[in-house]
């Protein structure tokens, strides 16, 4: 009987101490936070494509008359891929 009272008291104390955390987790899930996070991530990825196109377009205009700088940039991009990757081989052919 004493063990039951002690464990019940311990359980109630733990329940009382973790109540704010449990309420936060419940509110976080009920507010569709994971859905909103996935929407933000998707929109960020979609927004990166036009930004990359603009960046590489401007970079092309800047490096148009500098073939040595183009080659240095191309080599850095190629070396950023693993050596056993077919992407690296494909980029080297361009």
PyMOL commands that set and color helices and strands:
alter all, ss='L'
color gray80, all
select helices_A, chain A and resi 2-17+19-30+33-62+67-79+86-93
alter helices_A, ss='H'
color red, helices_A
deselect
rebuild
show_as cartoon
